[in-house]
Amino acid sequence: MAVEIAPATPSLRRPTPTWWRRLSLLRESPIGIVGVFLVLFWVVIAILAPLIAPFDPNESDYTALLDPTPSALHWLGTDNQGRDILSRIIWGSRTVLIVAPIAVFSAYVAGSIMGLLAGYYRGWVDNLLTRVSDIILSFPVIILYMIIIAVFGPSALNIVLAVTFVASPQIARIVRGLTLELREQDFVAAAKMRGESPIYIMLVEILPNARGPLIVDACLRMGYTTITIGVLGFLGLGLPPPDPDWGGMIKESYGMVSVYPHMPLIPCAAISSLVLGFNLLADGMREISLRD
Amino acid sequence: MLRFFATRLGWLLVTVFVVTFLVFCVNEFSPGQVARKILGPYATPEQLALLTQQMGLNRPVFLRYFGWLEQTLRGDLGYSTLYRTKVNNVIWTRLANTGLLATIAFSVIVPLSVLLGISAGMREGSRLDRTISVASIVTTSVPEFASGAFWVAIFATWLGLLPGTSPLESSANWSIPQQLVMPVMVMVLYDLGYVVRMVRASMVEVMMRPYIRTAVLKGMPYRDVIMKHALRNAMIAPFTVILLQINYLITGVVVVEALFAYPGFGRMFLDAALFQDIAVIEAGAMVAVVIAVLTQIIGDFGYMLLNPRIRFQ
């Protein structure tokens, strides 16, 4: 049996690629390309929502209630209140693609600050932050979400806060690890010699150099946050009606799955494809970052 | 080693303490009133005030927390306003139901993910590896409620082979094992990909080690290289990840339970959260934290037994 043994490849460090070059490197990863297209597809739809949605997403067509299945007028059918599913999907993509990035971004701001402080200063700051995040991390995520949303009420802002609270310790852990490594580098020592302030060193010297793994993680986290928003909507803890939200659409129509399977299955497919896009994109980027 | 367990158990207590206290405080913001929920919409303000007084809800939060703590240590988890019975009468049967689901799912996930992960990581970049890797990304990308809806539409509505709900009561049409098939399937599909990727990554790393090269070069049959050298070493790193799935399977299955109307721990917690049933939320949070931290301790302990290079600290 032929056995391939990986040769010990010398690690040649290419100059750090610019943003555009990094993105164009994705061409080498077919998986990454599929991911880019899936995500771009939904981004374009979300941007063009007012132009391409055939109907008002909250308007009921009562004549369609008799037969809500897909027709020439309503391409993907209507839901149990006679609202056009295609329009709700299109407008719902806006909801997800606004809330998820804001939530991930705010989790990153909080997590990066905690991770940088813990990794740069070590000592009691590190101990305190690590202990606090250990406690948050030991708690089952979904139950934490349920408590936060159930107590503070369902709204987009509370979803952002809940995601920030749950995800920032995880991010802090990653940032801390990268900071511990980077703070020993020569360029950090040089910056210290120049007399730069610790804030400058953390934000200008350390954080940009930690971006590689962080971008991949952010991309995975976008997919995960999309699932979270969907789960909260499905459990009745998502955005308040009537604004279109994919998870909420599934919740409202899941009881009808045996009669009109298109009602819950279409938003299910929409969420799955967006999450798949983010995950494939993250995988493609990881593959490329391992290469250089 | 004794010190290891002592510090870990100490941390378990601290975590439980902090989390239950935080949940207690957070519930202070809860817009609902406990007395109103028990007595219903037609109770007079006097009745509400009397019950609030009787239940001691007008005391400061610290006093109430220590009251709750003392009560809990005596084994009394309080009274559920949602189920209108003692929390003890609800929570343990629910936990057992979820345990049943989790045990079946776990015993499917572990062998399957090890098999797939090892086969994929055995030859990095092979067609089998790429197929398994992409498939595992796809299955983890489909949220549980989505795959649940798909399977219900196919197996329950279209083919009529399985029931769409799993209330765990043996009805005329469906036996209990039949009711368990779809919830387990949804849980396994969602969780499997993640574990497979962990096992695969570890296997890929092990296959690059010099001792594997030595074993191959000395003419050892490939099967033996995998079974005797690679497999054992590749299982060390994913061990913790696999054990942590127990935690997810017991406390994270809210969606599956809501989807199939399964009378489990997660759905109890969801109903309690929606109803703002503080006693159940508190008890549920406490149980969830204990399970989470215990699996972590067991995971760390097992990891150290498997990997003698790490010392007990």
Interface residues (C-beta under 8 A of the other chain):
Chain A: M1 V3 E4 I5 A6 I31 D134 I135 S138 F139 P140 V141 I142 I143 M146 I147 I148 I149 A150 V151 F152 G153 G223 I227 G230 V231 F234 L235 G236 L237 G247 I250 Y254 V257 S258 P261 P264 L265 C268 A269 I271 S272 V275 L276 N279 L280 D283
Chain B: W11 V14 T15 V18 V19 V23 V26 N27 F29 S30 P31 R123 E124 S133 V134 I137 V138 T140 S141 V142 P143 E144 F145 A146 A149 F150 V152 A153 A156 T157 G164 M207 M208 I212 R213 V216 Y222 N247 Y248 T251 G252 V254 V255 A258 L259 G266 F269 L270 A273 L274 Q276 I281 G284 A285 A288 V289 A292 V293 Q296
